[in-house]
Amino acid sequence: MKLAIIGSGKIVQEFLPLIKDLPDIQVKAILGTKRSQERTEKIQAQYGIEASYTDIDECLQSAAFTTVYIAVPNHLHYAFAKKALEAGKDVICEKPFTLKHAELLDLERLAAEKNLVLIEAITNQYLINYQKIKKASENIGKLKIIECNYSQYSSRYEAFKAGTILPAFDPKKGGGALMDINIYNIHLVVGLLGKPRHVRYFANIERNIDTSGVLILDYGEIKVVCIGAKDSEAPIRSTIQGTEGSVVINGPTNTLDSYSIIFDDVENFDHKDHPHRMYDEFKRFSQVINDRDMDFVKKQLEHSKIVMEIVETALADAGIILG
């Protein structure tokens, strides 16, 4: 896979050290802003990337790559993904896919017209531990309750309280607890159960954005609570409860560090074959793009659309307007 990285921020700097372990992926270009040009060129030199750009249109004219990885702030995902698809590039887009469900549908339509790959980078769906957790949840009797708690005090929260609005807390830029960290909980649950019957979101709102909140998903006989907080902390773990046992996930739902299966006693497991949380997803993306596995792409898009429907319903329920 010949790849261009659109963005040069934190997630990109987390991703690039992984490339040495993914020989099928060649990073051909990187795009940053004019303001971050010095940093972008430093990254380019450090990782031996052939070209760096500050203009998205100029970047997309290059024939050196066929796939783009979009890792810019949330509010830019839709516009940049659309430009990439229009330029004939396959698209891997960071979570959240878009700010609105209709935007994702528009991207899906465009990708289908051009027979291009459009897929969301969401770590937990590809982790080996997640596949094992899904299997374990089928063997603990009838599922009754799922509780996911991803609460992590944001390093940007103090500045936010003081009046400095950074993207993580900016409603115009798709910020907030639901979009940032609770969305990992939503992806985990949708991967297990699919589309819920009802959605409610009870949020703590400051300056028109949710700094924390409790999302309730009703699946009939199964009730789900997803907690995401950037204004407070708690032990980060998730629990899947069945009539005969339970599965406890240790750590955030974007890494799934390990898990325990509890019946009369406790068994602990960790099946990771690589320490980097993004390894499994990008290994799979490379295979999908090389094989043109459009059935898999369609399946993952259906999953992403359910997530976006939940997010849109939840934000409306809380009276939060993004973008």
C-alpha positions, 0 to 999 in steps of 0.5 A, a space after each residue: 500500500 502506497 500511502 499519504 498521511 494527511 496530518 502531522 499531529 499527535 496521532 500521526 506521530 504515534 502511528 509513524 514508528 509503527 511503519 517499520 513493522 508493516 513492510 507492505 505499507 510505504 509512506 510516500 507523502 505527508 501533509 501538514 499546515 503552513 503553520 506546522 511546516 517545520 514540524 512536518 518537514 522534520 517528520 518527513 526527514 526522520 522517517 524518510 518520507 519522499 515528499 511533504 506538502 502544505 496544500 491538500 490539492 497539490 498533495 492529491 495530484 501526486 501519483 506516488 500514492 493511491 491511499 490516504 490516511 486522514 488524521 486531521 482534526 475531526 471537523 476536517 474529516 469530511 472535507 478532506 475525505 471527499 477531496 481524496 475520493 474525488 481525486 481517485 484515492 482510497 481513504 482510511 479516515 480516523 475516528 470519528 468518521 464525520 460529524 454528521 451521519 449525512 456526511 458519511 452517507 455522501 462519502 459512501 456514495 462517492 466511494 461506491 461510484 468510483 469503486 474506492 475503499 472508504 474505511 474508518 480507523 477504529 482500533 478496537 475493531 481489529 485487535 486480537 483481544 477484541 475478537 477473543 472478547 466477542 467469543 467469550 461474551 457468547 459463552 457467559 449465558 444470556 447477556 444482560 448488562 454492558 458497562 463501559 467506562 473510559 474516564 480520563 482527565 484531559 490535559 487540556 481541561 484546565 485551559 478550557 476552564 480558564 477560557 482557552 478553547 482548544 479543538 478537544 473542547 471546541 463544538 465547532 471542531 467536533 470536540 467533546 467527550 462523546 466524540 473523543 473517548 466515549 466513541 470507542 465505547 460505542 464502537 465496542 458495543 456496536 461490534 457486539 450487538 449492532 444497532 440499539 432500539 433506543 439512545 439517550 445521552 445525559 451530558 455534563 455540558 460546559 460552554 456548549 460542549 460535553 465534558 463528560 456524559 453517560 450514554 444509555 443504549 437499549 437493546 431490549 433485554 440487554 441494557 448498555 451504559 457507556 461513560 466517557 469523561 474528560 473532566 474527571 477520572 476513574 478506573 478505566 474498565 468495561 464489564 460484559 455481564 451474562 446470566 452465567 458469568 462475566 467478561 471484564 476488560 482491563 484498560 481503555 476500549 481503544 487498547 483493550 489491554 487485557 481481559 478476564 473471564 469470570 465464572 466461579 473463578 477468574 481467568 486472565 487473558 491477553 492475546 496481543 501479538 504486537 504492543 502498538 494498538 494500531 498494528 492490527 488495523 493497519 495490517 488489515 487495511 493493507 490486506 483489504 486495499 491490496 485485495 480490493 476486498 469490497 465486501 469487507 469494506 461494505 461491512 465495516 461501513 455499515 458498522 460505522 454508519 450505526 455508530 454515526 447514527 448513535 452519535 447524532 441521536 445522542 448529541 441531539 438528545 443532549 442539545 449539543 450542536 457540532 460544526 
